């Protein structure tokens, strides 16, 4: 059985290289696009509309949403698409 002795300098170098590689992996695998979800009050402020108007947009299907618990969430990209008329 062969035993290798590792010096503190070699251990420090290994640590530095390991951290550098891990950072590059994390940065390379970072999602390029993240979805930003807004709550109803943020959407109302953004569009300058009343709660009733927001409800009408939901009911008519004009503005897609997700309901989680008792809160409604809206995809910011979908709101921007709606504003552009796409």
ABEGO torsion letter per residue (X at the ends): XBBBBBBAAAAAAAAAAAAAAAAAAAAAABBABBBBBBBAAAAAAAAGBBAAAAAAAAAAGABBBBBBEABBBBBAAAAAAAAAGX
